[in-house]
Amino acid sequence: MPRFIVTFRRYVSFAAITAFLKVLVVNVLMLIDRLKGRRVIILDLEEVTLLPFISPVIRQLQISTNKLSYYTGYKTVCPAIDGVNSDYYHTFNYKLSKCMYAANMFLSPHIWGEAPERVVKVHMPHGHPVKFACLPKEPFEKYDVHFLTGLLHRQQTEFTIAYYGIKKDISLLDVGLPKSDKLLSGHYRRQAILEEFGLCSDKPTVLYAPSWEEGLSLRAFGLQLFDQLALLTEFNVLVKLHPGSCVPESHPSYDFYTGGTNWQMVVDRYLSRKNIRNIISDDIDPLLAASDIMITDISGAALEFLLMKKPVIYIDCPDFFETTLPGLYKNYGPTTAEYIKNDPKSNAGRHVGFLVEKITDLASTVRFAINTPGYKMHERELFVEKIRYNNGTAAKSAADNILKVIGISN
């Protein structure tokens, strides 16, 4: 074998050659699309669980125009979207997105995307941001456009720009949360959903939907918490864990997301109770529609529940605020425990809900909440007015803004 080939193979791996060829071919295809008069959008779907936040917008774009081509960046599994080409040449590892210079737009439901330079970068968030005062400066600033879910999100984003002294001209567009359109339009039917799970629709229904971080309710209280849920024999109990808590052991970030515990197996121990269901799904909206009370810690899903004028119970988690928050969110502006507990822009509605400070009080608090529907009702009503823009029509608003930014009249 010639020496130059041996030297080349020593310093350039097969994976690097494959990636280079993939980037080359995909960029050529993007250029061909553009020569045909189409605009090219990279969909940043690093995790499959992000799909519900972006698919309603793609559906609306498909209704509005046929002048777009989509390419998808992903990590392990490429999400399937109706009408979007998912063949080898239209999909790629998300880390290659930064090399796809022939695209017109990079559309991401989170700020950590690997975006190419000289391409319009649009951040369409997966829910109202909670648990922090500001997004980190560098990833926030690289986006040209931020879609905003509601007035509180706008206030938080304007605070972020002012706090960091950002001079870049960033567009802030009032869009809403497209994922919630069906929920807020009355699409789901409570009775049908509960009957599908084999539950009685005459019973009040409790939804436990925690977030995933170390120190929050699932990892802090574990079996104690589920023992409390098991006491609620007069209720239907739905358990919907955060997608991060459900990643398989083969996932590269399994320990980070789960603390090394298979939480699905933990929940399954309680399924002998006829009233408890463990719901494994990427879509929480049907559960929000079917439930009467939500239990959480500090999760953006609580805001969607509050929008339906339903009460939320918040489990206080001192370990998260004292230990996890200062480390995990150290680059998120002036994020402190007191700020996150008390500022409406970041606390997921904790100030308008029921607060459980001892996990042994959880079952009794659920019963109190169901029997006291007027508790903080006025405060909740005032708060929800600031949570969302374009209730029920956010996907159309997002699509219209994307077309405007990318230069297509609809």
C-alpha positions as MATLAB code, in Angstrom:
seq = 'MPRFIVTFRRYVSFAAITAFLKVLVVNVLMLIDRLKGRRVIILDLEEVTLLPFISPVIRQLQISTNKLSYYTGYKTVCPAIDGVNSDYYHTFNYKLSKCMYAANMFLSPHIWGEAPERVVKVHMPHGHPVKFACLPKEPFEKYDVHFLTGLLHRQQTEFTIAYYGIKKDISLLDVGLPKSDKLLSGHYRRQAILEEFGLCSDKPTVLYAPSWEEGLSLRAFGLQLFDQLALLTEFNVLVKLHPGSCVPESHPSYDFYTGGTNWQMVVDRYLSRKNIRNIISDDIDPLLAASDIMITDISGAALEFLLMKKPVIYIDCPDFFETTLPGLYKNYGPTTAEYIKNDPKSNAGRHVGFLVEKITDLASTVRFAINTPGYKMHERELFVEKIRYNNGTAAKSAADNILKVIGISN';
ca = [
       0.000    0.000    0.000;
       1.446    3.418   -0.939;
       2.951    5.331    1.977;
       0.699    8.405    1.533;
      -2.401    6.222    1.896;
      -1.019    4.634    5.061;
      -0.255    8.092    6.488;
      -3.714    9.378    5.495;
      -5.466    6.454    7.173;
      -3.374    6.945   10.310;
      -4.565   10.516   10.827;
      -8.024   10.503    9.226;
     -10.600    8.029   10.525;
     -13.253    6.297    8.472;
     -15.922    8.110   10.530;
     -14.380   11.477    9.645;
     -14.323   10.606    5.940;
     -17.950    9.461    6.081;
     -18.991   12.661    7.869;
     -17.135   14.806    5.322;
     -18.861   13.072    2.419;
     -22.234   13.366    4.140;
     -21.762   17.110    4.666;
     -20.672   17.547    1.064;
     -23.617   15.642   -0.417;
     -26.234   17.280    1.837;
     -24.940   20.772    1.092;
     -25.108   20.034   -2.643;
     -28.716   18.837   -2.266;
     -29.563   21.983   -0.314;
     -28.072   24.124   -3.072;
     -30.120   22.241   -5.659;
     -33.268   22.912   -3.608;
     -32.408   26.594   -3.495;
     -31.810   26.714   -7.251;
     -35.332   25.321   -7.625;
     -36.674   28.325   -5.704;
     -37.131   26.557   -2.360;
     -35.968   27.687    1.063;
     -34.078   25.159    3.190;
     -34.747   24.664    6.917;
     -32.690   22.523    9.267;
     -34.903   21.005   11.976;
     -32.837   20.533   15.125;
     -34.358   17.470   16.785;
     -31.495   16.179   18.882;
     -33.916   14.161   21.043;
     -37.131   12.492   19.871;
     -38.923   14.048   22.856;
     -38.593   17.477   21.219;
     -40.827   16.432   18.312;
     -44.188   17.561   19.851;
     -42.854   21.112   20.087;
     -41.970   21.402   16.410;
     -44.310   19.073   14.488;
     -47.451   21.304   14.782;
     -45.505   24.138   13.169;
     -44.292   21.934   10.310;
     -47.867   20.825    9.644;
     -48.944   24.465    9.463;
     -46.035   25.339    7.165;
     -47.029   22.484    4.856;
     -50.521   23.968    4.649;
     -49.157   27.447    3.957;
     -46.510   26.757    1.298;
     -44.778   24.148   -0.856;
     -41.610   26.222   -1.179;
     -39.730   24.728    1.762;
     -37.337   21.801    2.028;
     -36.566   20.235    5.404;
     -33.438   18.499    6.654;
     -33.289   16.965   10.137;
     -30.431   16.773   12.623;
     -30.780   14.097   15.324;
     -28.739   12.226   17.954;
     -29.803    8.578   18.144;
     -33.202    8.166   16.460;
     -34.476   10.368   13.649;
     -38.032   11.507   14.491;
     -40.634   10.868   11.797;
     -42.680   13.880   10.686;
     -45.496   13.450    8.161;
     -44.546   14.950    4.827;
     -40.881   15.484    5.778;
     -38.307   13.452    3.879;
     -36.393   11.264    6.346;
     -34.125    9.404    3.925;
     -30.363    9.153    4.335;
     -29.658   12.355    2.428;
     -32.121   14.533    4.362;
     -31.053   13.464    7.862;
     -27.743   13.613    9.701;
     -26.150   13.590   13.122;
     -27.050   16.833   14.880;
     -23.378   17.761   15.313;
     -23.061   18.035   11.526;
     -25.682   20.809   11.423;
     -22.974   23.418   11.984;
     -21.439   22.426    8.634;
     -24.651   22.760    6.599;
     -23.914   26.246    5.284;
     -26.248   25.957    2.296;
     -29.374   26.084    4.509;
     -31.457   29.247    4.901;
     -32.677   28.645    8.464;
     -31.809   26.639   11.556;
     -34.946   25.987   13.654;
     -34.438   24.602   17.155;
     -36.658   23.997   20.208;
     -33.660   24.497   22.514;
     -30.668   26.839   22.668;
     -27.885   24.253   22.560;
     -28.176   23.419   18.862;
     -25.076   23.112   16.651;
     -26.048   25.854   14.203;
     -24.095   26.858   11.073;
     -22.807   30.399   10.689;
     -24.412   32.822    8.231;
     -27.742   31.021    8.523;
     -30.788   32.568   10.215;
     -31.099   30.885   13.606;
     -34.550   30.672   15.201;
     -35.169   29.470   18.756;
     -38.688   28.096   19.287;
     -38.625   27.028   22.965;
     -40.031   23.790   24.338;
     -42.206   25.480   26.924;
     -41.923   28.561   29.113;
     -38.454   28.607   30.694;
     -38.464   27.848   34.417;
     -35.795   27.216   37.091;
     -33.494   30.055   36.032;
     -33.327   33.847   35.746;
     -31.622   34.034   32.341;
     -30.475   31.645   29.662;
     -26.669   31.409   29.322;
     -25.318   34.338   27.323;
     -23.369   32.622   24.539;
     -26.020   30.129   23.318;
     -28.786   32.705   23.771;
     -26.963   35.360   21.791;
     -26.158   33.159   18.799;
     -29.859   33.068   17.803;
     -31.181   35.810   15.562;
     -34.831   35.221   16.475;
     -36.459   34.057   19.695;
     -40.118   32.989   19.677;
     -41.815   33.945   22.944;
     -44.506   31.915   24.669;
     -46.144   34.707   26.655;
     -45.734   38.025   28.463;
     -43.677   36.512   31.296;
     -41.351   34.919   28.764;
     -40.967   38.279   27.033;
     -40.128   39.933   30.356;
     -37.598   37.214   31.135;
     -36.000   37.505   27.679;
     -35.797   41.301   27.827;
     -34.235   40.955   31.270;
     -31.694   38.502   29.808;
     -30.672   40.990   27.105;
     -30.368   43.829   29.616;
     -28.517   41.762   32.230;
     -25.817   40.668   29.783;
     -25.718   44.005   27.955;
     -26.268   42.271   24.601;
     -25.880   44.679   21.661;
     -26.823   42.269   18.873;
     -30.133   43.031   17.142;
     -32.250   40.043   18.209;
     -35.879   39.735   17.106;
     -38.368   38.814   19.827;
     -41.627   37.547   18.328;
     -44.855   36.906   20.265;
     -45.855   33.393   19.175;
     -47.121   31.205   22.020;
     -46.577   27.458   22.493;
     -47.644   25.487   19.377;
     -47.603   22.171   21.252;
     -50.519   23.367   23.392;
     -52.850   24.342   20.539;
     -54.900   21.146   20.609;
     -55.041   21.176   24.410;
     -56.264   24.756   24.615;
     -58.731   24.286   21.745;
     -60.630   21.539   23.590;
     -59.451   18.744   21.292;
     -59.157   16.108   24.022;
     -62.077   14.412   25.816;
     -61.529   13.530   29.472;
     -63.888   10.556   29.590;
     -62.432    8.909   26.493;
     -58.855    9.327   27.747;
     -59.564    7.832   31.173;
     -61.550    4.957   29.718;
     -58.627    4.219   27.390;
     -56.506    3.724   30.526;
     -59.196    1.543   32.097;
     -60.091    4.145   34.714;
     -63.439    5.434   35.967;
     -64.165    8.918   34.605;
     -66.434    9.675   37.594;
     -63.438    9.746   39.924;
     -61.282   12.852   40.322;
     -57.920   12.358   38.650;
     -54.466   13.311   39.951;
     -51.491   13.693   37.638;
     -47.949   13.414   39.009;
     -45.616   15.059   36.455;
     -42.237   15.991   37.959;
     -39.128   17.408   36.377;
     -35.927   15.363   36.192;
     -33.023   17.033   37.981;
     -31.192   15.723   41.016;
     -32.833   16.975   44.202;
     -36.299   17.336   42.695;
     -39.228   15.287   43.946;
     -38.691   11.995   42.078;
     -35.054   11.597   43.028;
     -35.330   13.255   46.456;
     -38.320   11.329   47.809;
     -38.718    8.257   45.584;
     -40.633    5.491   47.376;
     -41.932    7.865   50.067;
     -43.646    9.884   47.377;
     -45.195    6.880   45.669;
     -46.374    5.566   49.032;
     -48.294    8.831   49.412;
     -49.821    8.466   45.948;
     -50.860    4.919   46.849;
     -52.950    6.325   49.718;
     -55.185    8.161   47.220;
     -57.470    5.194   46.673;
     -60.494    7.404   45.930;
     -58.662    9.072   42.997;
     -57.369    8.012   39.635;
     -53.591    8.521   39.742;
     -51.615    9.087   36.534;
     -47.829    9.055   36.705;
     -46.070   10.803   33.817;
     -42.348   11.017   34.352;
     -40.188   13.544   32.542;
     -38.648   12.053   29.360;
     -35.208   12.588   30.876;
     -36.100   10.295   33.786;
     -37.040    7.554   31.328;
     -33.954    7.344   29.129;
     -32.672    3.759   28.720;
     -29.501    2.571   30.407;
     -27.815    2.625   27.008;
     -28.339    6.390   26.720;
     -25.030    8.299   26.963;
     -26.462   10.586   29.674;
     -28.359    7.910   31.632;
     -26.697    8.629   34.999;
     -27.005   12.395   34.556;
     -30.739   12.245   33.841;
     -31.777    9.424   36.184;
     -29.168    9.316   38.932;
     -28.593    5.692   37.905;
     -32.104    4.506   38.845;
     -34.552    2.833   36.485;
     -37.551    4.906   37.542;
     -40.006    3.082   35.317;
     -39.301   -0.095   37.308;
     -39.869    1.830   40.543;
     -43.265    3.079   39.365;
     -44.215   -0.368   38.113;
     -44.088   -1.683   41.692;
     -47.260    0.296   42.388;
     -49.262   -0.812   39.355;
     -50.992   -3.557   41.326;
     -53.197   -0.737   42.636;
     -56.211   -0.598   40.341;
     -56.295    3.202   40.304;
     -52.638    3.918   39.389;
     -51.322    4.102   35.819;
     -47.768    4.667   34.596;
     -48.067    6.582   31.329;
     -45.150    6.277   28.916;
     -45.602    8.861   26.179;
     -43.866   11.879   24.674;
     -47.177   13.775   24.718;
     -48.438   14.964   28.092;
     -51.348   17.010   26.705;
     -54.055   14.288   26.871;
     -53.118   13.714   30.525;
     -53.367   17.417   31.295;
     -56.836   17.435   29.774;
     -57.973   14.362   31.708;
     -56.678   15.401   35.138;
     -58.234   17.560   37.842;
     -55.116   18.221   39.924;
     -51.432   18.184   39.059;
     -48.575   17.354   41.427;
     -45.127   18.555   40.403;
     -42.016   20.258   41.775;
     -40.930   22.957   39.323;
     -41.943   22.048   35.796;
     -43.069   24.045   32.776;
     -45.947   21.586   32.343;
     -47.537   23.182   35.413;
     -48.073   26.361   33.408;
     -50.059   24.486   30.779;
     -52.190   22.968   33.526;
     -52.792   26.373   35.077;
     -53.960   27.672   31.695;
     -56.922   25.313   32.011;
     -57.758   26.947   35.353;
     -56.847   23.819   37.301;
     -54.893   23.754   40.584;
     -51.293   22.604   40.947;
     -49.591   21.153   44.010;
     -45.867   21.931   44.272;
     -43.576   19.672   46.311;
     -40.872   21.718   47.983;
     -37.416   20.308   47.240;
     -34.736   21.908   49.469;
     -31.929   19.690   48.104;
     -32.539   20.981   44.592;
     -32.521   24.634   45.627;
     -29.574   24.333   48.007;
     -27.310   21.918   46.100;
     -28.309   21.256   42.492;
     -29.445   24.723   41.428;
     -26.199   26.601   42.255;
     -24.132   24.104   40.265;
     -26.344   23.097   37.343;
     -27.563   26.639   36.665;
     -24.448   28.608   37.606;
     -24.191   30.189   34.134;
     -27.858   31.226   34.008;
     -27.599   34.833   35.089;
     -28.520   35.844   38.653;
     -30.183   32.506   39.399;
     -30.601   31.922   43.148;
     -32.913   29.744   45.202;
     -34.964   32.688   46.444;
     -35.273   34.120   42.934;
     -36.540   30.839   41.463;
     -38.933   30.165   44.323;
     -40.546   33.584   44.214;
     -40.192   35.227   40.797;
     -43.244   34.496   38.584;
     -41.047   34.575   35.461;
     -39.190   31.485   36.653;
     -41.086   29.620   39.383;
     -43.622   27.658   37.239;
     -46.545   29.191   39.140;
     -45.437   28.003   42.572;
     -46.737   31.221   44.162;
     -50.326   30.519   43.020;
     -50.452   26.839   43.970;
     -50.500   24.558   46.989;
     -47.060   24.023   48.544;
     -46.149   20.727   50.228;
     -43.160   21.160   52.538;
     -43.272   17.637   54.045;
     -43.722   14.706   51.687;
     -45.862   12.954   54.313;
     -48.440   15.740   53.834;
     -48.882   15.080   50.122;
     -51.977   12.866   50.244;
     -53.793   15.163   52.680;
     -52.917   18.199   50.517;
     -54.447   16.506   47.466;
     -57.668   15.957   49.392;
     -57.651   19.545   50.645;
     -57.108   20.862   47.107;
     -59.953   18.868   45.607;
     -62.294   20.102   48.347;
     -61.118   23.733   48.180;
     -61.288   24.666   44.481;
     -61.380   28.389   45.219;
     -57.984   28.451   46.945;
     -55.867   31.166   45.235;
     -58.285   31.120   42.306;
     -58.065   34.890   41.785;
     -54.271   34.818   41.887;
     -54.219   31.964   39.353;
     -56.519   33.834   36.983;
     -54.312   36.922   37.044;
     -51.192   34.833   36.570;
     -52.382   32.790   33.582;
     -53.090   35.966   31.604;
     -49.319   36.444   31.440;
     -48.331   32.901   30.443;
     -49.304   32.420   26.807;
     -49.716   34.296   23.533;
     -52.127   33.081   20.833;
     -53.848   30.342   22.814;
     -54.947   27.655   20.375;
     -53.377   29.331   17.310;
     -49.681   29.405   18.193;
     -48.652   26.993   15.415;
     -50.113   29.302   12.779;
     -48.403   32.282   14.409;
     -45.075   30.401   14.410;
     -45.474   29.345   10.773;
     -46.403   32.855    9.655;
     -43.361   34.291   11.407;
     -41.035   31.650    9.946;
     -42.247   32.438    6.432;
     -41.777   36.150    7.040;
     -38.259   35.686    8.421;
     -37.227   33.344    5.612;
     -38.703   35.584    2.903;
     -41.768   33.706    1.639;
     -45.141   35.428    1.243;
     -48.144   33.298    2.186;
];
